[in-house]
Amino acid sequence: MNNKLTSPNLFSDVCGIIEQGRQQAYAAVNKSMIETYWNIGKRIVEEEQNGKERAEYGEEIINNLSTQLTHAYGKGFSSRYLRSFRRFYLLIDDYEIWKSRFPNLTWTHIFKVLRIDDETAMRWYLEAASKEMWSVRTLDRHKPSSYKNNKESSSPLSPKGKNGEEISLKCNNFSTLRF
């Protein structure tokens, strides 16, 4: 048996192939999760629209559905998450627009942005995170000051992009824009 190590080129090439495969698998899983969560949100909204008293009925639907899904699938379908799926759908109700404008964002990006109360700010952060390829950590660093600075200033006091350039997104672009 030969105990010689493989050539450095072979090892390096195979490591690259493995890493590329892992990245592609991660991207596919993330895309599928986002589409699934968006569709769950859509279905919840459709069900609520058939109800008489939307607010109470909607909360009841979410709580009952959460109990049933948690029993069937385990963690990940709490009432809090189901409300987030619903809010995600209501924020951007056309999935094709989502796919074309924000293809690089993960569910973690979306979930963090959905915690913001102001819908215009949510849209601003999604746009900035996508355009500037922000990691989740970078997104956390920029909340909430970046949007506030852009909203209150005539010149953008934007966060810095990857190469140190200023991000020139102004929130007033979203006041009339509907995704």
C-alpha positions in Angstrom: 0.0 0.0 0.0 1.3 3.4 -1.0 1.2 6.0 1.9 2.2 8.8 -0.4 0.0 11.9 -0.2 -1.9 12.9 -3.3 -0.5 15.7 -5.4 -1.3 19.2 -3.9 -3.1 20.2 -7.1 -5.4 17.2 -6.9 -6.2 17.8 -3.3 -6.8 21.5 -3.9 -9.0 20.9 -6.9 -11.1 18.3 -5.1 -11.5 20.7 -2.1 -12.7 23.4 -4.5 -15.2 21.0 -6.0 -16.5 20.0 -2.5 -16.8 23.7 -1.4 -18.6 24.6 -4.6 -21.1 21.7 -4.1 -21.7 22.7 -0.6 -22.4 26.4 -1.5 -24.8 25.3 -4.3 -26.6 23.0 -1.9 -26.9 25.7 0.7 -28.2 28.2 -1.9 -30.8 25.7 -3.1 -32.0 24.9 0.4 -32.2 28.6 1.2 -34.2 29.4 -2.0 -36.6 26.5 -1.2 -37.0 27.7 2.4 -37.8 31.2 1.3 -40.3 30.1 -1.3 -41.9 27.7 1.2 -42.3 30.4 3.9 -43.6 32.9 1.4 -46.2 30.3 0.2 -47.2 29.6 3.8 -47.7 33.3 4.4 -49.8 33.6 1.3 -52.0 30.7 2.3 -52.5 32.1 5.8 -53.5 35.5 4.3 -55.9 33.8 1.9 -57.5 31.9 4.8 -57.8 35.1 6.9 -59.6 36.9 4.1 -62.4 34.4 4.3 -62.9 35.2 8.0 -65.4 37.7 9.4 -63.3 39.4 12.2 -59.8 39.5 10.6 -57.7 40.4 13.7 -59.1 37.8 16.1 -59.7 35.2 13.5 -56.2 35.6 12.0 -54.5 35.1 15.4 -56.7 32.1 16.0 -55.8 30.6 12.6 -52.1 31.2 13.3 -52.2 29.7 16.8 -54.2 26.6 15.7 -52.0 26.1 12.6 -48.8 26.4 14.8 -50.0 23.7 17.1 -50.9 21.3 14.3 -47.6 22.0 12.3 -45.4 21.7 15.4 -47.1 18.3 16.2 -46.6 17.2 12.6 -43.1 18.6 11.9 -41.5 19.7 15.2 -39.8 23.0 15.8 -39.8 25.8 13.3 -43.6 26.5 13.1 -44.3 28.6 16.2 -46.9 31.3 16.1 -44.1 33.8 15.9 -42.6 32.2 12.8 -46.0 31.9 11.1 -46.7 35.6 11.7 -43.3 36.3 10.1 -44.2 34.2 7.1 -47.5 36.1 6.8 -45.7 39.4 7.1 -43.2 38.4 4.5 -46.0 37.7 2.0 -47.7 40.9 2.8 -44.5 42.9 2.4 -43.8 41.5 -1.1 -46.9 39.7 -2.4 -45.4 38.9 -5.8 -42.8 36.1 -5.5 -41.4 36.7 -9.0 -40.5 40.2 -8.0 -38.8 38.9 -4.8 -36.7 36.4 -6.8 -35.6 39.1 -9.3 -34.8 41.8 -6.8 -33.4 40.0 -3.8 -32.0 36.7 -5.0 -28.9 36.8 -2.8 -30.7 37.3 0.6 -31.2 34.5 3.1 -34.1 33.7 5.3 -32.1 35.1 8.2 -31.8 38.5 6.4 -35.5 38.5 5.8 -36.4 37.4 9.4 -34.3 40.1 10.9 -35.8 42.8 8.7 -39.3 41.7 9.4 -38.8 42.7 13.1 -38.7 46.3 12.0 -42.1 48.1 12.6 -41.9 50.5 9.6 -42.7 48.9 6.3 -40.7 51.5 4.3 -37.7 50.9 6.5 -38.0 47.1 5.9 -38.0 47.6 2.2 -35.0 50.0 2.5 -33.0 47.4 4.4 -33.9 44.6 2.0 -32.8 46.7 -0.9 -29.6 47.9 0.8 -28.7 44.4 2.0 -29.3 42.9 -1.5 -27.6 45.6 -3.5 -24.5 45.8 -1.2 -24.4 42.0 -0.6 -24.5 42.5 3.2 -24.0 39.6 5.5 -26.5 39.2 8.3 -23.9 40.6 10.7 -23.5 43.7 8.5 -27.2 44.1 8.3 -27.4 44.0 12.1 -24.6 46.6 12.4 -26.5 49.0 10.1 -29.9 48.8 11.9 -31.5 51.1 12.8 -29.2 54.1 12.2 -28.7 53.8 8.4 -32.3 54.1 7.5 -32.9 56.9 10.0 -29.9 58.8 8.6 -31.1 58.4 5.0 -34.7 59.4 6.0 -33.7 62.6 7.8 -31.0 63.8 5.4 -31.2 65.4 2.1 -27.8 63.9 1.3 -27.4 60.2 2.0 -25.5 59.4 5.1 -25.4 55.9 3.9 -23.4 53.0 5.3 -20.3 52.0 3.4 -20.4 49.3 0.8 -17.9 46.5 0.4 -15.2 48.7 -1.2 -15.8 51.7 1.1 -18.1 53.6 -1.3 -21.3 55.1 0.1 -24.6 53.4 -0.6 -26.8 55.8 -2.3 -30.2 54.5 -1.4 -32.8 56.9 -0.1 -35.8 55.7 1.7 -38.1 58.1 -0.2 -37.7 55.8 -3.2 -39.9 53.4 -1.4 -42.7 55.7 -0.5 -44.4 55.1 -3.8 -42.7 51.9 -4.9 -44.7 48.8 -4.4 -42.8 45.5 -4.8 
